[in-house]
Amino acid sequence: MSSNFSHYGISVLIAFLISFAATPLVRALALRMGWLDTPASAIKTHKKATPALGGVAIWLGFAGALVMMRFFTHFPSGTLYRLRALLAGGALVFLLGIADDLRKPHGLGWRPKMAVQAAAAALLIYFGIEIRFIHPAYLGVLLSLLWVVGICNAFNIVDIMDGLASSQAATASLALLLIALPSEEIYVNIGAAALLGAALGFLPWNLSSRYKIFMGDSGSLLLGFTLAGLALGTDFTQINPLGVYAPILILAVPMFDTLYVFVIRLMKGLSPFQGSKDHFALRLERMGFSRHQIVALCVLAAAGLSFCALLVTLVSTPWAICIYLLVGSAVAVVSWNLTKVDMG
């Protein structure tokens, strides 16, 4: 494990350096070409036009690290097979995000975006990356499609505040890496390490006030797709049958925002696909928290939930049930209090 662990560290470093170095170059190109995210609608939360397409740097860091690690590491054939599927599907949603970013402020519309995301999910399933603990098999395939498309959009939806999506992706990547370490599932570990480095490399520029750049859909969809695929790549635990649900805890923050906004919009009689300012992060801002404080709180929440996910993989079934019930109760309390916030 020690030699592989060093490979994971190298993968994080390579992805970080590529992403960190590429982001200001992408920003300069976006400024020159006029690829800006303008606050052209009431649901936008930024005040001035900002360079977009930061997802290009994230993609270069992630894909570059995986390609370079191919020459440093002797991957088993099954690992290469799955990493190629992850890269191919990731490239598909990345290009979808590029097309959507370049058509802002209106974008491509939710139907073509869903169709391409489903095609990328189908690619993972074709290469054997799918839910296997649910029977009959066709139901596992359908839930795999729903999982991948859902997590893609969860990261797209949660990307409403500087640093929020990238910090959540980094936290989830680290959690997947650490939880999958004992199984030595190289595909998951090396992919999570590369995504961790790529997200961290982009993060300082996204948080910068002087050199700010947004990741855009090209970044958020890529992060969501990759994490969804990685979460399908390991058994998590052999100790209890509930350990397979650990990814729900690891990715709980973006999933919560998606479900919360979906329900609130339906309660208001709005389409769940229509933009609004009902996100939990914006409600926290209305409560008086600064944006940096909100991002920090969300990272702490994601880290705590990831620790719960780790515990679920280590304890017996009754204790796992208790952990899920406690987390569910906490989410219900938080949801109730957030709903009381007047968004005007």
C-alpha positions as CSV (number, residue, x, y, z in Angstrom):
1,M,0.0,0.0,0.0
2,S,2.9,2.4,0.8
3,S,4.1,2.6,-2.8
4,N,0.6,3.1,-4.1
5,F,0.0,5.7,-1.5
6,S,3.0,7.7,-2.8
7,H,1.5,7.4,-6.3
8,Y,-1.7,9.0,-5.0
9,G,0.3,11.9,-3.5
10,I,2.1,12.4,-6.8
11,S,-1.3,12.4,-8.6
12,V,-2.6,15.1,-6.2
13,L,0.5,17.2,-6.7
14,I,0.5,16.9,-10.5
15,A,-3.2,17.8,-10.8
16,F,-2.8,20.7,-8.4
17,L,0.2,22.2,-10.3
18,I,-1.5,21.9,-13.7
19,S,-4.8,23.3,-12.5
20,F,-3.2,26.1,-10.5
21,A,-0.9,27.1,-13.4
22,A,-3.6,26.8,-16.1
23,T,-6.3,28.8,-14.3
24,P,-4.8,32.3,-14.8
25,L,-4.0,31.4,-18.4
26,V,-7.7,30.4,-19.0
27,R,-8.8,33.6,-17.3
28,A,-6.6,35.7,-19.6
29,L,-8.0,33.9,-22.6
30,A,-11.6,34.3,-21.3
31,L,-11.1,38.0,-20.9
32,R,-9.6,38.4,-24.4
33,M,-12.4,36.4,-26.0
34,G,-15.2,37.9,-24.0
35,W,-16.2,34.6,-22.3
36,L,-17.7,36.3,-19.3
37,D,-20.5,35.4,-17.0
38,T,-22.6,38.6,-16.8
39,P,-25.2,39.3,-14.1
40,A,-27.9,39.5,-16.7
41,S,-30.8,38.1,-14.5
42,A,-32.2,38.5,-11.1
43,I,-31.0,35.1,-9.9
44,K,-27.4,35.9,-10.5
45,T,-25.5,36.5,-7.2
46,H,-22.4,38.3,-8.5
47,K,-22.3,42.0,-9.4
48,K,-20.0,42.3,-12.4
49,A,-19.0,40.4,-15.5
50,T,-16.5,37.7,-14.5
51,P,-14.3,35.4,-16.6
52,A,-15.8,31.9,-16.9
53,L,-14.7,28.5,-18.2
54,G,-12.4,27.8,-15.2
55,G,-13.5,24.2,-15.7
56,V,-11.0,24.0,-18.5
57,A,-8.2,24.3,-16.0
58,I,-9.9,21.7,-13.7
59,W,-10.2,19.3,-16.7
60,L,-6.5,19.8,-17.7
61,G,-5.4,19.1,-14.1
62,F,-7.5,16.0,-13.7
63,A,-6.9,14.5,-17.1
64,G,-3.3,15.6,-17.2
65,A,-2.6,13.9,-13.9
66,L,-4.2,10.6,-15.0
67,V,-2.4,10.6,-18.3
68,M,1.0,11.3,-16.6
69,M,0.4,8.8,-13.9
70,R,0.0,6.2,-16.6
71,F,3.7,6.4,-17.2
72,F,4.6,6.2,-13.4
73,T,2.3,3.5,-12.3
74,H,1.7,-0.1,-13.5
75,F,-2.1,-0.1,-13.5
76,P,-3.9,-3.4,-13.6
77,S,-5.9,-3.8,-16.8
78,G,-9.2,-3.4,-15.1
79,T,-8.1,-0.1,-13.6
80,L,-7.0,1.3,-17.0
81,Y,-10.3,0.1,-18.4
82,R,-12.3,2.0,-15.8
83,L,-10.1,5.1,-15.9
84,R,-10.6,5.4,-19.6
85,A,-14.3,5.2,-19.1
86,L,-14.1,7.9,-16.5
87,L,-12.0,10.1,-18.8
88,A,-14.3,9.5,-21.8
89,G,-17.5,10.3,-19.9
90,G,-15.8,13.2,-18.2
91,A,-14.8,14.6,-21.5
92,L,-18.4,14.4,-22.8
93,V,-19.9,16.3,-19.9
94,F,-17.0,18.7,-19.9
95,L,-17.6,19.6,-23.6
96,L,-21.3,19.9,-22.8
97,G,-20.4,22.4,-20.1
98,I,-18.2,24.3,-22.5
99,A,-21.1,24.6,-25.0
100,D,-23.5,25.7,-22.3
101,D,-21.0,28.3,-20.9
102,L,-20.5,29.8,-24.3
103,R,-24.2,30.2,-24.8
104,K,-24.7,32.1,-21.6
105,P,-26.8,33.8,-20.3
106,H,-29.5,31.5,-21.7
107,G,-27.5,28.2,-22.0
108,L,-28.6,25.1,-23.8
109,G,-31.7,24.3,-21.8
110,W,-32.2,21.4,-19.4
111,R,-33.4,18.8,-22.0
112,P,-30.2,18.5,-24.1
113,K,-28.1,18.8,-21.0
114,M,-29.9,15.9,-19.4
115,A,-29.6,13.8,-22.6
116,V,-25.8,14.3,-22.8
117,Q,-25.4,13.6,-19.1
118,A,-27.4,10.4,-19.5
119,A,-25.2,9.3,-22.4
120,A,-22.1,9.9,-20.3
121,A,-23.7,7.8,-17.5
122,A,-24.5,5.1,-20.0
123,L,-20.9,5.0,-21.0
124,L,-19.9,4.3,-17.4
125,I,-22.4,1.5,-17.2
126,Y,-21.2,0.0,-20.5
127,F,-17.7,-0.2,-18.9
128,G,-19.1,-1.9,-15.8
129,I,-19.2,1.1,-13.5
130,E,-22.7,0.8,-12.0
131,I,-24.7,-0.1,-8.9
132,R,-24.4,-3.8,-8.4
133,F,-26.0,-4.4,-5.0
134,I,-29.6,-3.8,-6.3
135,H,-31.6,-6.5,-8.1
136,P,-32.9,-7.1,-10.7
137,A,-30.0,-5.8,-12.7
138,Y,-32.1,-3.4,-14.8
139,L,-33.1,-1.6,-11.7
140,G,-29.5,-1.1,-10.8
141,V,-28.8,0.3,-14.3
142,L,-31.7,2.8,-14.0
143,L,-30.6,3.9,-10.5
144,S,-27.0,4.2,-11.8
145,L,-28.2,6.6,-14.5
146,L,-30.3,8.6,-12.0
147,W,-27.3,8.7,-9.6
148,V,-24.8,10.0,-12.2
149,V,-27.2,12.6,-13.7
150,G,-28.4,13.6,-10.3
151,I,-24.9,14.3,-8.9
152,C,-23.9,16.1,-12.1
153,N,-26.7,18.5,-11.6
154,A,-26.2,18.7,-7.8
155,F,-22.8,20.2,-8.3
156,N,-24.1,22.5,-11.1
157,I,-26.8,23.7,-8.7
158,V,-24.6,24.2,-5.7
159,D,-22.1,26.3,-7.7
160,I,-23.7,29.6,-6.7
161,M,-20.9,31.0,-4.5
162,D,-17.2,31.4,-4.9
163,G,-15.3,28.3,-3.6
164,L,-18.4,26.3,-2.7
165,A,-18.5,23.7,-5.4
166,S,-14.7,23.3,-5.7
167,S,-14.3,22.9,-1.9
168,Q,-17.1,20.4,-1.7
169,A,-15.5,18.4,-4.6
170,A,-12.1,18.5,-2.8
171,T,-13.6,17.3,0.5
172,A,-15.6,14.5,-1.2
173,S,-12.5,13.4,-3.2
174,L,-10.4,13.2,-0.1
175,A,-13.2,11.2,1.7
176,L,-13.5,8.7,-1.2
177,L,-9.7,8.3,-1.4
178,L,-9.4,7.6,2.4
179,I,-12.4,5.3,2.6
180,A,-11.3,3.3,-0.5
181,L,-7.7,3.0,0.6
182,P,-8.1,-0.3,2.5
183,S,-9.6,-2.0,-0.5
184,E,-6.8,-0.7,-2.7
185,E,-9.3,0.0,-5.5
186,I,-6.7,1.8,-7.6
187,Y,-9.3,3.2,-10.1
188,V,-11.1,5.0,-7.3
189,N,-8.0,6.1,-5.4
190,I,-6.0,7.5,-8.3
191,G,-9.1,9.2,-9.8
192,A,-10.0,10.8,-6.5
193,A,-6.5,11.9,-5.9
194,A,-6.4,13.6,-9.4
195,L,-9.7,15.3,-8.8
196,L,-8.6,16.5,-5.3
197,G,-5.6,18.2,-6.8
198,A,-7.4,19.7,-9.7
199,A,-10.1,21.2,-7.5
200,L,-7.6,22.6,-5.0
201,G,-5.6,24.1,-7.8
202,F,-8.6,26.1,-9.0
203,L,-9.9,27.1,-5.6
204,P,-7.5,30.0,-4.8
205,W,-8.2,31.7,-8.1
206,N,-12.0,31.3,-7.6
207,L,-11.7,32.9,-4.1
208,S,-9.4,35.7,-5.3
209,S,-10.9,39.2,-5.4
210,R,-8.4,40.5,-8.0
211,Y,-8.0,37.5,-10.3
212,K,-11.4,35.9,-9.9
213,I,-12.7,33.3,-12.4
214,F,-15.8,31.0,-12.3
215,M,-15.6,27.3,-13.1
216,G,-18.8,27.5,-15.1
217,D,-20.9,24.4,-16.1
218,S,-17.7,22.9,-17.7
219,G,-16.3,22.6,-14.2
220,S,-19.3,21.8,-12.1
221,L,-20.6,19.1,-14.4
222,L,-17.2,17.6,-14.6
223,L,-16.8,17.5,-10.8
224,G,-20.2,16.0,-10.3
225,F,-19.8,13.3,-13.0
226,T,-16.4,12.3,-11.8
227,L,-17.4,12.0,-8.2
228,A,-20.5,10.1,-9.1
229,G,-18.4,7.6,-11.1
230,L,-15.8,7.2,-8.4
231,A,-18.5,6.5,-5.8
232,L,-19.7,3.6,-7.9
233,G,-16.2,2.1,-8.0
234,T,-15.8,0.5,-4.6
235,D,-17.7,-1.7,-2.2
236,F,-16.9,0.6,0.7
237,T,-17.3,-2.2,3.3
238,Q,-17.9,-5.9,3.9
239,I,-18.9,-5.3,7.5
240,N,-22.5,-4.4,7.1
241,P,-25.0,-4.1,4.2
242,L,-25.6,-0.4,4.8
243,G,-22.0,0.7,4.0
244,V,-22.9,0.9,0.3
245,Y,-24.9,4.1,1.1
246,A,-21.8,5.9,2.4
247,P,-21.5,8.1,-0.8
248,I,-24.9,9.7,0.1
249,L,-23.2,11.1,3.2
250,I,-20.0,12.0,1.4
251,L,-22.0,14.0,-1.2
252,A,-24.7,15.1,1.2
253,V,-24.1,18.9,0.9
254,P,-24.7,19.3,-2.8
255,M,-27.4,16.6,-2.8
256,F,-29.2,18.5,0.1
257,D,-29.1,21.8,-1.9
258,T,-30.6,20.1,-4.9
259,L,-33.4,18.4,-3.1
260,Y,-34.1,21.5,-0.9
261,V,-34.3,23.8,-3.9
262,F,-36.4,21.3,-5.8
263,V,-39.0,21.0,-3.0
264,I,-39.1,24.8,-2.3
265,R,-39.7,25.5,-5.9
266,L,-42.5,23.0,-6.2
267,M,-44.1,24.4,-3.0
268,K,-44.0,27.9,-4.7
269,G,-45.7,26.5,-7.8
270,L,-42.5,27.0,-9.9
271,S,-40.8,24.6,-12.2
272,P,-37.9,22.7,-10.4
273,F,-35.8,23.5,-13.5
274,Q,-36.4,27.3,-13.1
275,G,-33.6,29.3,-11.4
276,S,-34.3,30.9,-8.1
277,K,-32.5,32.2,-5.0
278,D,-33.8,29.4,-2.7
279,H,-30.4,27.8,-2.2
280,F,-29.5,27.0,1.4
281,A,-26.2,29.0,1.0
282,L,-28.1,32.1,0.1
283,R,-30.4,31.6,3.1
284,L,-27.3,31.4,5.3
285,E,-26.1,34.7,3.8
286,R,-29.5,36.3,4.5
287,M,-29.0,35.1,8.1
288,G,-25.8,37.2,8.3
289,F,-23.0,34.8,7.5
290,S,-20.3,36.1,5.1
291,R,-19.7,34.0,2.0
292,H,-16.3,32.9,3.2
293,Q,-17.9,31.8,6.5
294,I,-20.6,29.9,4.5
295,V,-18.0,28.0,2.4
296,A,-16.0,27.2,5.6
297,L,-19.2,25.9,7.3
298,C,-20.1,23.8,4.3
299,V,-16.6,22.3,4.3
300,L,-16.9,21.5,8.0
301,A,-20.3,19.9,7.4
302,A,-19.0,17.9,4.5
303,A,-16.0,16.7,6.6
304,G,-18.3,15.8,9.5
305,L,-20.6,13.9,7.2
306,S,-17.7,12.2,5.5
307,F,-16.5,11.0,8.9
308,C,-19.9,9.6,9.5
309,A,-19.6,7.8,6.2
310,L,-16.3,6.3,7.3
311,L,-17.9,5.2,10.6
312,V,-20.7,3.6,8.7
313,T,-18.2,1.4,6.8
314,L,-16.6,0.3,10.1
315,V,-19.4,-0.5,12.5
316,S,-22.1,-3.1,12.7
317,T,-25.5,-2.7,11.1
318,P,-27.4,-1.4,14.3
319,W,-24.8,1.3,14.8
320,A,-24.9,2.2,11.1
321,I,-28.7,2.6,11.3
322,C,-28.2,4.9,14.3
323,I,-25.7,7.1,12.4
324,Y,-28.1,7.4,9.4
325,L,-31.0,8.3,11.7
326,L,-28.9,10.9,13.6
327,V,-27.8,12.5,10.3
328,G,-31.3,12.4,8.9
329,S,-32.7,14.1,12.1
330,A,-30.0,16.8,11.9
331,V,-30.8,17.5,8.2
332,A,-34.5,17.8,9.0
333,V,-33.8,20.3,11.8
334,V,-31.5,22.4,9.5
335,S,-34.1,22.3,6.7
336,W,-36.9,23.5,9.0
337,N,-34.8,26.4,10.3
338,L,-33.6,27.4,6.8
339,T,-37.2,27.5,5.5
340,K,-38.1,30.1,8.1
341,V,-35.6,32.6,6.5
342,D,-37.4,35.3,4.6
343,M,-35.8,35.6,1.2
344,G,-37.8,38.7,0.3
